[in-house]
Amino acid sequence: MPPLTEADEISNIAFGFMGSKALFVALDLGLFTALSDGALTAEEIGARTGIHRDRAETLATALAGLGLLVVAEGRYANSPAAEAFLVAGAKYDFGDYLRLQVGQQMYPLLDQLEPAVKGTLSDGDTASYEQWFSDPDQARLYSESQHAGSLGPARQLAKKVDFSDARHLLDVGGGTGAFAITLCKRFPELTATIVDFPNVADLGRAYVEEAGLSDRVRYVDGNALKTGWPGDQDVVLMSYLLSGVPGSSHEGLIADAEKALVPGGRIVIHDFMVHEDRSGPGLAALWQLQHTAFTPEARSVDTGTLTSELEAGGFGAVEVVEMIPRMTMLATGLKAA
């Protein structure tokens, strides 16, 4: 019989979907926010969230088993991670990203992962992001939750890369502008152009106006794979783009970036990436796999292949560093001067 620790590891993987659903339910109930003022009993959690005391206890116990809550003397409290990332309004809150985009849009699509991997999905089971976002409600749900999930990485990018010498940033597939807004606030001389679908751009303009940056951030409405990109850019940013499009389009996107940049300009790619030897990280690999359920032609990006593609596309001084631990990486390169 194999060691118990190995069996436990397999069980944790096999039943991970239960943990995901527990997290989504807790976020929908506002449970972590209810605990932000201090530890509560099951009865108190039930009263705060509007559910029966027994169900509150069962859910809280599951969350404690996942490490999201801590329990002592019958009272439940947020773990440090839950307090930082899952409480509504917290500085690093991305609960809406998990609750809305992952829980309501991406998670249900995993039901079709098996036929997607086998290549037996019918045309009606898949659609491009362009088709998906032609529905204003779907565009709003995805984009607003993605905005919440991108603010943290955007702040990290502003710390990791010095854009003080840049004046023009092109954010390809930049959504509602979380990265562009954050970078323009951090670097006062920077202006940004975002290319994204019309329904997404309409939402993004409201975020830009709210940030007081309408004079420095503009949109080009359209599909980034088809719409011409403005030139004379100092920086071309692609965040979560390569993982969401067919792998056959990667070479063209890199070529378009090289064409749009001024000599000496910088390409910046933030995405789910695995190591060159494909040994992990596990979270990045799983995020790449879930994209397959929606875009069967999507390609798993590894650091070695991406580095080679960037160098072949005319970029030098290519570097890849970690962004979100065990999940995303940041690749940068410079166009020849």
C-alpha positions in Angstrom: 0.0 0.0 0.0 1.4 3.4 -0.9 2.3 5.8 1.9 -0.7 7.7 3.3 0.8 11.0 2.4 0.8 10.1 -1.3 -2.8 8.9 -1.1 -3.8 12.1 0.6 -2.1 14.1 -2.2 -4.1 12.3 -4.9 -7.3 12.7 -2.9 -6.7 16.4 -2.5 -6.2 16.7 -6.3 -9.3 14.6 -7.1 -11.6 16.5 -4.7 -10.2 20.0 -5.4 -13.4 20.9 -7.2 -15.3 20.7 -3.8 -12.9 23.2 -2.3 -13.5 25.5 -5.3 -17.2 25.4 -4.9 -16.9 26.0 -1.1 -14.9 29.1 -1.8 -17.4 30.4 -4.4 -20.3 29.8 -2.0 -18.5 31.6 0.8 -17.7 34.6 -1.4 -21.3 34.8 -2.6 -22.6 34.8 1.0 -20.0 37.5 2.0 -18.7 35.1 4.7 -15.1 36.4 4.7 -16.3 40.0 4.9 -18.6 39.1 7.8 -15.6 37.7 9.6 -13.4 40.8 9.0 -14.6 42.4 12.2 -13.5 39.4 14.3 -14.2 35.7 15.0 -17.7 34.4 15.0 -19.6 31.3 16.1 -21.6 29.2 13.7 -24.7 30.8 15.0 -23.3 34.2 14.4 -22.1 33.4 10.9 -25.6 32.1 10.1 -27.2 35.3 11.3 -24.7 37.5 9.4 -25.1 35.5 6.1 -28.7 34.5 6.3 -28.2 30.7 6.3 -29.1 28.0 8.8 -26.7 27.6 11.7 -25.9 23.9 10.8 -25.1 24.8 7.2 -23.0 27.7 8.3 -21.0 25.4 10.6 -20.5 22.8 7.8 -19.3 25.4 5.3 -17.0 27.1 7.8 -15.5 23.8 8.8 -14.8 23.0 5.2 -13.1 26.4 4.8 -11.1 25.8 7.9 -9.9 22.5 6.4 -8.8 24.3 3.3 -6.8 26.8 5.4 -9.0 29.8 4.5 -10.4 30.0 8.1 -9.0 29.2 11.5 -11.1 27.8 14.3 -10.6 27.9 18.0 -13.0 27.2 20.8 -15.9 27.1 18.4 -15.2 30.5 16.8 -14.2 30.9 13.2 -11.9 33.7 11.9 -10.3 34.6 8.6 -6.8 33.3 7.8 -4.3 36.1 7.0 -4.6 35.2 3.3 -8.4 35.4 3.4 -8.3 38.7 5.3 -6.0 40.2 2.7 -7.5 38.9 -0.5 -11.2 37.8 0.1 -12.7 40.6 2.2 -14.7 43.0 0.1 -13.0 46.4 -0.1 -9.6 45.2 1.1 -6.6 46.6 -0.6 -5.8 43.4 -2.4 -9.4 42.0 -2.7 -10.0 39.9 -5.7 -13.0 38.0 -4.4 -15.2 39.3 -7.2 -12.8 37.9 -9.8 -13.1 34.4 -8.2 -16.8 34.6 -7.4 -18.0 36.1 -10.8 -15.6 35.2 -13.6 -14.1 32.0 -12.3 -17.2 30.7 -10.4 -19.9 31.8 -12.8 -18.2 31.8 -16.2 -15.1 29.6 -16.3 -15.9 26.9 -13.7 -19.1 25.7 -15.5 -17.1 25.4 -18.8 -14.9 22.7 -17.2 -17.8 20.3 -17.8 -16.7 20.3 -21.4 -12.9 19.9 -20.7 -12.9 16.2 -21.6 -14.3 16.6 -25.1 -12.2 19.7 -25.6 -9.0 17.7 -24.9 -10.2 14.9 -27.1 -11.1 17.3 -29.9 -14.7 16.2 -30.1 -16.5 19.4 -29.2 -19.0 20.7 -31.7 -18.7 24.2 -33.1 -21.6 25.2 -31.0 -19.8 24.3 -27.8 -16.9 26.8 -28.3 -16.8 30.4 -29.3 -14.2 33.1 -29.6 -13.9 35.9 -27.1 -15.2 38.2 -29.8 -18.4 36.2 -30.0 -18.7 35.8 -26.2 -18.2 39.5 -25.6 -20.7 40.6 -28.2 -23.2 39.9 -25.4 -23.1 43.0 -23.2 -24.0 41.1 -20.0 -21.3 38.5 -20.5 -18.8 41.2 -21.3 -19.7 43.1 -18.2 -19.5 40.1 -15.9 -16.1 39.0 -17.3 -14.6 42.5 -17.5 -15.6 43.9 -14.2 -14.4 40.8 -12.3 -11.2 40.7 -14.4 -10.6 44.4 -13.4 -10.7 43.4 -9.7 -8.3 40.5 -10.4 -5.8 42.6 -12.4 -5.3 45.5 -10.0 -2.9 43.5 -7.8 -0.7 42.3 -10.7 -0.8 45.8 -12.2 0.7 47.2 -8.9 3.4 44.5 -9.0 4.3 45.4 -12.6 4.6 49.1 -11.7 7.2 48.0 -9.1 9.1 45.5 -11.2 9.5 47.5 -14.4 10.6 51.1 -14.6 8.5 52.9 -17.2 9.7 56.4 -16.3 11.3 56.9 -19.7 8.3 55.7 -21.6 5.7 58.0 -23.0 3.4 55.7 -25.1 2.0 52.4 -23.8 -0.1 50.0 -26.0 -2.1 47.6 -23.9 -3.3 44.9 -26.2 -6.4 43.2 -24.9 -6.2 45.5 -21.9 -9.8 45.0 -20.8 -11.2 47.7 -18.5 -7.8 49.3 -18.1 -6.6 48.0 -14.7 -3.0 47.9 -16.0 -3.1 51.1 -18.0 -4.7 53.1 -15.2 -2.3 51.8 -12.6 0.8 52.4 -14.7 -0.4 55.9 -15.7 -0.9 56.8 -12.0 2.5 55.5 -11.2 4.3 57.2 -14.1 2.9 60.7 -14.7 4.5 61.2 -18.2 2.9 58.0 -19.5 -0.1 57.8 -21.9 -1.8 54.6 -22.9 -3.9 53.1 -25.7 -6.0 50.0 -25.0 -7.2 47.7 -27.8 -10.2 45.6 -26.9 -13.7 44.6 -27.9 -16.4 47.4 -28.2 -18.5 46.2 -25.2 -15.4 45.9 -23.1 -14.1 49.3 -24.2 -17.4 51.0 -23.2 -17.0 49.6 -19.7 -13.3 50.6 -19.6 -13.9 54.2 -20.5 -16.0 54.5 -17.3 -13.1 53.2 -15.2 -10.7 55.6 -17.0 -13.0 58.6 -16.4 -13.5 57.6 -12.7 -9.7 57.5 -12.4 -9.4 61.0 -13.9 -7.3 59.8 -16.8 -9.6 60.4 -19.8 -7.0 62.7 -21.3 -4.2 60.1 -21.0 -5.9 56.7 -21.7 -7.8 56.1 -24.9 -9.4 53.0 -26.5 -9.3 51.5 -30.0 -12.4 49.3 -30.3 -11.8 46.0 -32.0 -10.4 42.5 -31.9 -6.7 42.7 -31.2 -6.1 39.8 -33.6 -7.7 41.7 -36.5 -7.5 45.4 -35.7 -4.5 47.4 -36.7 -2.4 48.6 -33.8 -1.2 52.2 -33.6 2.6 52.6 -34.0 5.4 54.6 -32.4 4.9 52.9 -29.0 7.5 52.7 -26.3 5.9 49.7 -24.6 3.6 47.0 -25.8 1.8 45.1 -23.0 0.0 41.8 -23.3 -1.5 40.6 -20.1 -3.4 37.2 -20.1 -3.6 37.4 -23.8 -1.4 34.6 -25.1 -3.2 32.0 -22.9 -6.6 33.0 -24.2 -6.0 32.9 -28.0 -5.1 30.0 -30.4 -1.5 29.1 -30.2 -1.1 29.7 -33.9 -1.6 33.4 -33.3 1.3 33.9 -30.9 3.9 34.4 -33.6 1.8 37.0 -35.3 1.1 38.9 -32.0 4.8 39.1 -31.3 5.4 40.3 -34.9 2.7 43.0 -34.5 4.3 44.1 -31.2 7.7 44.5 -32.9 6.2 46.5 -35.7 4.3 48.8 -33.3 7.3 49.6 -31.1 9.9 52.3 -31.7 13.6 51.2 -31.8 14.6 50.2 -28.3 11.0 49.8 -27.3 10.0 47.1 -24.8 7.5 44.2 -25.0 5.9 43.1 -21.8 4.0 39.8 -21.5 2.3 38.8 -18.3 0.5 35.4 -18.4 0.1 31.9 -17.0 3.5 30.3 -17.8 5.2 27.0 -16.8 8.9 26.3 -16.5 10.8 25.3 -19.6 11.0 21.7 -18.4 7.2 21.8 -17.9 7.5 20.5 -14.3 5.2 23.2 -13.0 4.1 25.4 -11.4 1.0 23.4 -10.9 -1.4 26.4 -10.6 -0.1 27.9 -13.8 -0.5 24.6 -15.6 -4.1 24.2 -14.3 -5.1 27.7 -15.4 -3.7 26.9 -18.9 -5.8 23.7 -18.9 -9.0 25.4 -18.0 -8.5 27.7 -21.0 -8.6 24.6 -23.2 -12.3 24.0 -22.2 -13.2 27.3 -23.9 -10.4 27.6 -26.5 -9.3 24.1 -27.5 -6.6 25.6 -29.8 -5.0 27.5 -26.8 -1.4 26.6 -26.2 0.4 26.0 -22.9 3.1 28.7 -22.7 6.5 27.7 -21.2 9.3 30.1 -20.5 11.8 28.5 -22.8 9.6 28.5 -25.9 8.4 32.0 -25.3 12.0 33.3 -24.9 12.9 31.6 -28.2 9.9 33.1 -29.9 10.7 36.6 -28.7 14.3 36.3 -29.8 13.2 35.0 -33.2 10.8 38.0 -33.4 13.5 40.5 -33.1 13.7 41.1 -29.3 16.9 41.0 -27.2 17.7 41.1 -23.5 14.8 38.8 -22.9 14.1 38.1 -19.2 11.4 36.1 -17.4 10.5 36.6 -13.7 7.8 35.4 -11.4 4.8 37.7 -10.9 1.9 36.0 -9.0 3.7 33.2 -7.1 3.2 29.7 -8.7 0.8 31.2 -11.2 2.0 33.9 -13.5 5.3 35.1 -14.9 6.5 38.3 -16.6 8.5 38.2 -19.8 10.2 41.3 -21.2 12.4 42.0 -24.2 13.8 45.0 -26.1 13.5 45.8 -29.8 16.8 46.5 -31.4 17.7 50.2 -31.3 
